[in-house]
Amino acid sequence: MNAGLLGWIGIGGCFGLATLGSAIAMAASGPAVIGAWKKCYIQKKPAPFILVVFAGSCLSNVIYGFILLMVLSSSTALNDYQFLTLGLGAGFSIGAVAITQAMCSAAAAEAYAETGQGFGNLLMVIGIAETVALFAVVFTIMFA
């Protein structure tokens, strides 16, 4: 490991930004799921527990940030500036994906609570956003 201060900022920033994005995302998807349940209760319909999947869809991004934290911290091939740019770039990407997933999840929770249909289709849209985070992880690992 040859990382100095700038390198460690990049390495830690990757995890921090991914986690921050997930926290912001939970602030969007969680209340949307609660609101969808509320609508079900008001309409005297059963509140589908499966909506929890939509609330938690952005949590995988924390794991991606942690994986990159471990990979980058064990790399010996990068200099400080490479650690900084790779770490912060990947962290921003993963965090932004979490927020995008939350926006899709909020709409999906509303749609599923109202119709009770299309769960697989709704989840696929969230999965498309997830793919962008996976690309960020894989491409960052390729450079590390």
C-alpha positions in Angstrom: 0.0 0.0 0.0 1.6 3.3 -1.1 -1.3 5.6 -0.2 -0.6 8.9 1.5 -3.1 11.4 2.8 -4.7 12.1 -0.7 -4.8 8.4 -1.4 -6.6 7.7 1.9 -9.1 10.5 1.2 -9.9 8.7 -2.1 -10.2 5.3 -0.5 -12.3 6.4 2.4 -14.2 8.8 0.3 -15.3 6.0 -1.9 -17.0 4.2 1.0 -18.3 7.5 2.5 -19.9 8.8 -0.7 -21.5 5.4 -1.5 -22.9 5.3 2.1 -24.0 8.9 2.0 -25.9 8.2 -1.3 -27.6 5.2 0.3 -28.6 7.3 3.3 -30.0 10.1 1.2 -31.8 7.4 -0.9 -33.4 5.9 2.2 -34.7 9.4 3.0 -36.6 9.2 -0.3 -37.7 5.6 -0.6 -38.6 4.9 3.0 -41.2 7.6 3.3 -42.6 6.7 -0.1 -43.2 3.1 1.1 -44.7 4.4 4.3 -47.0 6.7 2.3 -48.0 3.8 0.0 -48.9 1.7 3.1 -50.9 4.6 4.5 -53.0 4.8 1.3 -53.7 1.1 1.6 -54.8 1.5 5.2 -57.0 4.4 4.3 -58.6 2.4 1.5 -59.1 -0.6 3.9 -56.8 -2.7 1.6 -54.1 -5.0 3.0 -50.8 -3.3 3.0 -48.3 -5.4 1.0 -45.2 -6.2 3.1 -43.3 -6.8 -0.1 -42.9 -3.0 -0.4 -40.0 -3.3 2.0 -38.0 -4.5 -1.0 -38.5 -1.1 -2.5 -37.4 0.7 0.7 -34.2 -1.3 0.9 -33.2 -1.4 -2.7 -30.5 1.2 -2.3 -28.7 -0.5 0.6 -26.6 -2.7 -1.7 -24.6 0.4 -2.6 -23.1 0.4 0.9 -21.8 -3.1 0.2 -20.3 -1.9 -3.1 -18.6 1.0 -1.4 -17.1 -1.4 1.2 -15.9 -3.8 -1.4 -14.1 -0.9 -3.1 -12.7 0.3 0.2 -11.1 -3.2 0.7 -9.9 -3.5 -2.9 -8.4 0.0 -3.0 -6.8 -0.2 0.4 -5.0 -3.4 -0.6 -3.8 -2.1 -4.0 -0.1 -1.4 -4.4 -0.1 -0.3 -8.0 -1.7 3.2 -7.6 -0.3 6.5 -6.6 -2.1 9.1 -4.4 -3.8 10.9 -7.3 -5.0 7.7 -8.8 -6.4 6.6 -5.4 -8.1 9.9 -5.1 -9.7 10.1 -8.5 -10.7 6.4 -8.6 -12.1 6.4 -5.1 -14.0 9.7 -5.3 -15.2 8.9 -8.8 -16.5 5.5 -7.9 -18.0 6.8 -4.6 -19.9 9.6 -6.4 -21.2 7.1 -9.0 -22.4 4.6 -6.5 -24.0 7.2 -4.3 -25.8 8.7 -7.3 -27.1 5.3 -8.3 -28.5 4.8 -4.9 -30.4 8.1 -5.2 -31.7 7.1 -8.6 -32.8 3.7 -7.2 -34.7 5.5 -4.5 -36.5 7.6 -7.0 -37.5 4.5 -9.0 -38.4 2.7 -5.8 -40.7 5.5 -4.6 -42.7 5.4 -7.8 -42.7 1.5 -7.8 -44.0 1.4 -4.2 -46.8 3.8 -5.2 -47.7 1.8 -8.3 -47.6 -1.6 -6.6 -49.6 -0.5 -3.6 -52.3 0.9 -5.9 -52.5 -2.0 -8.3 -51.0 -5.0 -6.6 -49.5 -5.9 -9.9 -46.2 -5.8 -11.8 -43.7 -6.4 -9.0 -41.2 -8.1 -11.2 -41.4 -5.3 -13.8 -41.0 -2.6 -11.2 -38.0 -4.4 -9.7 -36.4 -4.7 -13.1 -36.3 -1.0 -13.5 -34.6 -0.6 -10.1 -32.2 -3.4 -11.3 -31.2 -1.4 -14.3 -30.0 1.4 -12.1 -28.2 -1.2 -9.9 -26.3 -2.3 -13.0 -24.7 1.2 -13.2 -23.3 0.7 -9.7 -22.0 -2.7 -10.6 -20.2 -1.2 -13.6 -18.6 1.4 -11.4 -17.4 -1.3 -9.1 -16.0 -3.6 -11.8 -14.3 -0.9 -13.8 -12.7 0.6 -10.6 -11.4 -2.9 -9.7 -10.0 -3.3 -13.2 -7.9 -0.1 -12.7 -6.9 -0.9 -9.1 
